[in-house]
Amino acid sequence: MMTKRLFFILTILSSVSVILVTFIPRTAKSQAEIEPSENFQIQTYLTEEQAIALVFPECDEIVTDEFVMTSEEKGNLEKLLARRLYEDGFKVYIGKKKDVIQGYAIITEEIGKFHPFTFIVGVTSNGKINNVAVLVYRESRGGEIARKRFLYQFIGKSLKNPIRINKDIINVTGATMSVQYMCAGVKKVLAVINEYYLSEKRSVNNIKLATGYTVTPEEVNAQKARQNQEQNKKTNSSSEELSSDIKLLKQTRMIMGTFAEVSVYSRDEKTAGKAIEEALDEMERMDRIMSNYKNNTELSQLNRKAAKSPFPCQRELLDVIEQSQYYSELSDGAFDITIAPIVALWGFFNEKGHIPSDKEIERLLPAISYKNIVIQKNNDPKKPSTVFLKNTKTQIDLGAIGKGYAVDKALEIIKKFGVSNACINLGGNIYVLGTPADKTAWKIGIQHPRDKNEILGYLELKDEATATSGDYERFFEINGKRYSHIIDPRTGRPISGTIAVTIVAPTGTKVDALSTSIFVLGPEKGLKLIKNMPDANAMIAYEGKDGKLMIDMTRGFSDKFKKTHVEGEDNVGWHVVASNQ
């Protein structure tokens, strides 16, 4: 599969904008809006004792260890986390059962939009999160982050796992800043536990016994239930303030190994809710057809059988394969759904990157060709068409087009319900229908591909799709050279030079396939291709000869794109190419 890591992170804000953000430095807060006078509101969910009891429900002994970091230690931790820390030390709770350590916990604070919130993170003895709970939240909005359904997303994560908003952690409407800093705070606790305790840098022998933590888990759960009931009343009240008629409804699921989110503005809450449910169901149905990670899908069966004899293929799978063939021809083989064996050879599937020998690549290359796929159409509607694979090592993987196709299928469902304002997002493959309430466009933020703390700007879209392919989230380095997971199917080697490609076009399928195609083709050939497509526009980020980040975009893309101030902007070169009209 031509795996792709998209750098869209989609968040529907209370201002009805959709923007991509990652962890934002505190210096940026000084430029934030003035705090409303009624914003400060203390909401206490747990006492310290209740929080400790919640994290260590079966421990018979809880001890504490407090320490102050040296300047060097703090600098190393900040470097690891890529952020500044205001703490000079930490108080760590250690739970034991029969004198055996069961886990660790830290109560810490991060600043939400205006005020700090207090929370606890519990970590098992093998470094995985087993509980996160909010003790105190101090703002009138955003308190939804204290709910179990949000906090549950952190369970099982370790320091090795990415914790990114709307990629690994689903955002909460109206609480974007709090979600960002919750993610940063959780990562901080994981780093401290790993650095000082799992590494055994600090000894836990002869440390003092913590007292007062005798609240039972049942008492904690009862209090949290009461708090959740109160919060539900507040949330229902605030949602009605959006408009006397129009409401924003949103639902998120994990589909195709990523987050799928459908958002709808509607006066008919019942119909909109059903539309969202069925749109998500439709994307799940596409996954049951197109996944090659699940053994019982139609595609998995095709991959097992089609090299032996023509495989009867149902309409939707055949449709996406045929569309893939079209983009392969269009891009002169830069897009190819048979790339998976080469991606596996480089070790990207099992996260054990290595450089294969030229002979290994050459031996496998004959299997990597869309021309190995033979489609036999059947004119009799009662009989299925067939797919045959000419090379026994050829495998079809729809990862570079399947999410966009699933978005298009979900859009069909949404439209059947008469919905006219919606946003469908499947792992960064996005389609926006109409416009949000009282707005002229949906806003889609684009992250800086070399600085996760910055965004280049945002797109303003209506009735269009967009997707991005980037090189910066899956790669490995050997001897100082960086190898991207995006591989040229014609050479069997990773692409270098191209950094990211963002496409805007009428359908999810088109943006998904073209973002990969143009990434592989590179800036010159990619722009030449896109300029011959009047309904598509692109932005391409690549490495300039002088080390600058160069960004080329078509005129049509430029018209939809609003550039923002970027830290270190002098090292970014912008260029709008001739119109593709």
N, C-alpha and C positions, 0 to 999 in steps of 0.2 A: 504494500500500500504506500502511496505517496503520502506519508503521514504529514499532517500540517498542524502547526501551532499558531493559532490566530491571536493577534494582539488586540482584538476588540474585547473590551469588558463593558457589558451593557448594564446601565443602572437607570431606572426610572425615578427621577427625583421629584420632590414635592412641587417643584416649579414646572413639572412636566417636560423637563429636558431629559435626554438620554445621553450620558457622557461616560467616558472611560476614565478611570482613575486608578492609581495604585497608591502605595503608602506615601503620604505627602509630608515633607519635612515641616517641623513646627514653625520655621521661619515664614512659611506661606500663610500661617494663620493670622499674622499681623495685617494681612491684606483682606481678611474676611469681612463679611458684612457686620454691621453693628447689631449687637444682641438685643432682641426684643425685650421690653421691660418685664413681660410676664413669663419669660423663658425659664428662669431659675426655679426649679421645683424638685425638692428632695423626695426620692422614692426609695424607701428602705425595703429590701427583699429578704435579706438574711443578716443576722449578727455574725460576728467573727466565729463565735462558738458553733453556731448552726452550720456555717460554711465548712468548718473543719470536720464536723460530724458527718456532713453530707459526702465529703471526699473520702473519708476513712471510716466507712460504716462497720467494718468487721475487725478493725484494729483494737487491740487491748492496751496499747501504749502509744502515745504521741509525744515526740520530743521536738525541740526547736533548735535550730542552729542559725546564729546570726554572724555575718562577716562583712567586712569592708574591703572593697577591691583596691589594689594598687592602681596607680595611673596606667601602668603597662597593661594590667589585666582588663581594666575598663576599656582601654583603647582596642585591645584585641577583640573584646566582646562587641564593641561598636563596629569594628571592621567586619566581623562575622555577620552581623545583622544589617549592615549597611545603613545605620541610623545613629543618631545621637541618643544617649541615655541620660536622664536627669538623676537617676539613682547612683549613689556611690557604694551601695551595698544592699544586701537582701536578708530577709528573715525567712528561713525555710522550715516548713513543718514536715516531719518525717514520721510516717505511720508504721507501726510494727505489730506483728502478731506472733506470739510465742517467741519474741526476740528476733524475728526475721523481718527484715524491711519489706513492706508491701508497696510503698510508694512515697512520693514527695508532693508537696504543694507549696505554692507561693501566692499570697494575697498581694495584688499589685494595683496600680492605677494607670490609666491613660486618659488623655483629654479627648472628649467627644467634639462637638462643634464649638462649644464655649466652655464647658466645665468638665472636670475629671469625673470618671466613674470608677468604682471599685469592684474588683472581681477576683475570683480565685481560680487557679488552674491546678488540677491534680494530675500527676504523672506517675505511671506505674514504674516498677523497678527495672523494666526493660525499655523505658524511654517513651512509652506511648501514653497519650492523654486518655484518662479515664473519666474525667469530669471537668466541666467548666460551669461556673455559676456567678451571677452578678449579686453583689452585696448591696451596693448603693448606686443609684442613678440620679443625676442632679439636673436634668433638663426636662421640659414639658413634652418634648417630642423625641422619638428615637428609643423609648424604653422597651420597644419590642425585642431588642437584643437580649433582654433578660429571659425571654421565653425559651422553653426547652427545645422547641422545634427548630429554633435558630442555633442554639448552643450545641445541640446534638451533632452538628456537622463537624465539630472539632474532634469528636471521640475517635480514638484509634490513630490519630496523626502523630508523627514523630518529627524530630528535627530534620530528617531527610525528606520529608514530604513538603511540597510547595503549599502555601496557605495564601491563596490569592482570591480577591473578591470576584465573584461571578465566574470563576473558573473552578476553584476548589470549595469556596464558601459562597453560598447564595446571599446576595445583598438583601437588605430590608428597605422598603420604600420609606423615604423620609429620614433614614438613619445612616446615610452613607458614611459620614465622617466617623460615627461611632463604630460601624462595622470595620472600617479601615484600621482604626486604632485597636479594636479588639483583636483583629488578626495580628497586628504588630506586637501587641502585648502577649498574646499566646506564644508567638514565636520567641519572644524574649525569655519567657519562663522556660520553654523547652531548651533554649541555649544555655541558660544558667544551670539547670538541672544536669544537662549533659556535660557541660564544661567542668563543673565542680564535684558532682556526686557520682554520676555514672562512670566518669573517668577515674574516680577514687582520688581526685586531687585533695578533697577534704575528707577527713576521717569523721565518722559519725559515732565513734566510741566516746563515752563519758560526756555526752552533751546533755543539757538540762531537760527535765521532764516538763512538758507543757501541761498546764492545769486549766480546768474550767470547761473542757470540751466534752460535756456529758449529755448534750442534747441528742435525742434519738433521731434516726433518719425519718421515722414516721411523723415526728413533730415538725421536722423541716419540710416534708412534703405537704403537710396540711397547711402550713403557712404559705408556701409557694402557690398552692392551689387558690388560696384566698387572694393572693397578690395577682395571680393571672386573671381571676374573675374581674377584679377591679380594672386591670389593664385592658381587658376586652371591652369593658364599657367605655373607656376613654377612646380606644381605637375606633369603635363603631361611631362614636360621636364625632371624632375628627374627620372620618371618611365622608360624613354627610356634609362637611364644610366645603368640600371640593366644588360642589355645585348642587343646587336644589334638585337638578334633574339628572345630570351626568355623573356616573361613578366610574372609578378606575378599578377593574378587577384583574387579578394576576395570579398565575399558578406556575409552579416550577417542579420539574421532575428530572431525574437522572436518566438520560436516553442516549444510546450510542456512546456510552462511556464519558458523557459530558453533560453539562447543564442545559436543559431545554426550558425556555420560559415563554409563555404567551401572555400578553397584556392587552386588555381591551377597554376602551371607553364606551360606555353605553348607558342609555336610560333604562333599558330592560335588563335588570340584573340577572333574572332567571335565564333568559335566552343567552346572554353573554357568557354566563357560567357554563352552560351546556356546550356552547361553541368552543370554549377554552378546553373543556374536558375532552371533547371529541377530536380537537386538533392535536392535543398531546397523545391521545390514543392512536391517531393516524401516524404520528412519527414513531411511536412504539411498534406499530404494525410494519412500517418500513424497515425498522431494525430487525424484526423477525424474518424479513425477506432477505435483506442485503448484508447482514453481519457475517463476517467470516471467522468470528471469534466464538460463535455458538454453533455447535455441531449439527443442530437440527434445522438450520435455516436453508432456504432454497439455494442460496449462493454456496454454502458449504457443501451441499450435495453436488452441485454443479462442479465444484473444484475437485471433488473426489472421483467423479464419474466421467466428466466430459472429455478427458484425454483418451478414454477407452472407446467411447461411442457417443454419437450425438445425444445431447441431453435435452429433454423436453423442457422448455422454458416458458413460464407464465408471463402474461403481458407486461406487468410493471417491471420485473427484473430485466426482461428483454428491452424495454424502453430505455432504462438507464444505461444498459450496456451499449445500445445503439447510439445514444447521445454521447457516451464516452468515446466511441469510435469517431464520431464527428469531430470532437475537439482534438483527438489524436491527429487526424488528417489536417485539421486547420492549423495546428501548431507544428506540423512536420515531425511528429513523434515526441515533442517535449512533454506532452501530457500522455500518460500511459497507465492504464489500470492493471497492467501486469508487472508493476515495479516491485511488488512485495518481496520476491526472493532475494533481490539485490539489497533491499533495505535490511533484511534479516542478516545477510552476509556481513554487512558492516556493523552488526550488533546493536542496532537501534531498537529492535523490538524487545530485547531482554536487558536493555540498558547496560550492556557490556561492550562498549564501542572498541573496535580495533580496526586496523588497516589490513584489508585482505591483499593477497598478492595479485599481481597482474594476471597470473595464470588462473587463479580462482575466479576472478572477474570475467575473464574471457570464456571460461568454461560455462558460466551461467548466462552470459549475455544472449545466446540464442533463444532462451526461454522468455526473455524480456522483450516482447514486441506485441503491440496491439494487432499486428497482422497474423498472429497465431490464433486469433479468435475468429472462428468461421460461423457466421449466422446463416441459417437456412430458414427463410420465411415460408410460412404455410398460408396459402390463400383461403383455405378452408377454416372458418372461424371456430369450428368444432374440434380442430386438431391444433395442438400447440406448435409453435416454431421451435427450432432446436439450436443449440450452441455446441460447437465442437472445438476442442483445444488441440492444435497440431503438435505441440511440444509437451511431453509428459511432465516437465517441470514447471510449465506455465500455470500460474494461479491468478485468479481475478480478485482484486481488492478494490472496493468502491469508496475507500476512505477519502479520496480527493474530490468526490462528486456526490456521494450519497447523502451527506448532511444537507447540502443545498437542495437536492431533489426532495428530501423529506420535508423541508421548509415549504417548497412549492405545493406539495400534497396537503400539508396542514393549512396553507392559505386557501386552497379549494374548499376545505371544510368550513373555515371561518366565513367565507363569502356565502356559502349556502345558508347560513343563519342570518344573512342580511346585515352582518357587522360591517361598518364602514371605517372604523378607526381601530387599528390593532398593530402590535409589534410582535413578531415571531422571531425568536433567537435560539438557535441550536448550535451551541459551541462556537459562537461568533459568526455563524452564517445567519444573516439577519434580513428579514423583509419587513418593511413598514408600510402599512396600509392607511391611506388617508392622512390625517394629522391629529395630534392630541387635542383635547378640549381647549378651546380658546387660543390655539397656537397655529402657526402657519407651516410648521415642519417638525419632524422628529430630529433631535440632535444626537449624532453618533460620534463619540470621541475617538480619536486615534492616538494611541500611545507612541511616545518616542521610542524607536526600536533599539536605542542604545542607552536609554536612561529610563528605568521603570518608574521614576518619580516625576516624570514630565509627560505632558501630552503635546503633540504637534499642533493640534487644533481639532475641529469637529466638522462633520458633514451635516448639512441640513437637507433632509430627504423626505420625499412623499411618493408613495406608490412605487417604491424601488427596493432593490436588494443590494447588499454590500457584504463583502468578506475580505479577509486579509490572510496572506501567507507570510510567515516570517522565519528567519533563520536562528533566532536568538534564544529560544527556550529549549530546544533539543539539539545538543551538539556535544562533542567531546574534543579535548585538546591533547595532542601528543607532540612533544618536543616544541611546544610553543605555537603549533599550528592548529587552527580551529577547523573542525570537520562538521558541516551542517547535516542534519537528517534529511534534507531535501536533495534528492539525487537525480542526476540527469539519466533518464532511462536509456539514452542512446550511447552513453559512455560507461555507465555503471559507477560513476564517481560523484561525490558531493559537489553541489554548486558552490562557487566562491564568488565574491564580489557583490552579488545581489543580497540585499538585507531584508527587504519587505516589499510586498506588493498589495495594494488595496484596489479593489474593483467596485464600481457602481454600474449596475445593469438591471434590466427588467425582471430577471428571475434569479432565484436562489441557485438553481443548477448552473446557470451561466457564470455567476460571480465565483462560485466554488471552483469550477473547472478552469476559468480564465486566470484566477489568482495563482494557481499552480503553474499553468502553461507559461504565463509571462515571467514568473519567477525563474523558471528554468531557461527560458529564452534569453533573459537579461535585458538591460535597459534599451539598447538600440533595436534589437529585433522585436522585443516585446512592444515597444511603442509603435513600431511599424505595423505590427499586427493589429493593435487596438485602434489605430487611426483609420483602419479599413472597416471598422465596425461602428456604424453611426449610433447605435443604441447602447454602447458601452464606453466607459471612461475609466482611467487608471491613474494611480499615483505609485511611482516606483522609487524606493530608497535604495541607494547603493553606495559603495565606497569609491570616493574620488581619488585621483592620482596623488593629491597632496594630503591625503588622510582625512579630508572633510567628509561629512555625511552629505551626499548629494541627493536631491529630491527633484524628480521630474514628474510633471503631471500634465494631463491633457487639459485643453481649455475648458471642456465641459466639466471636468472634475474641479478645476479651480473655481468655477462659478458656484459650485455647491459647497466649497471648503472654506472655513473661516480659520485663519491661522491665529495661534495664540503665542504669547511671548514664551520663549524657551530659554532656560538657563544655558549659557554657553552658545548662544545663537550664532555668534560669529563663526562658529565651526560648522555651520549648516549652510549648504548652497541650495537655493531654490531656483527652479526653472520651469516655466510654463511653455509647453511646446505648441506648435501651430494647431489650430482648431482641427478637430476630426470630423467636422460637419461636411 
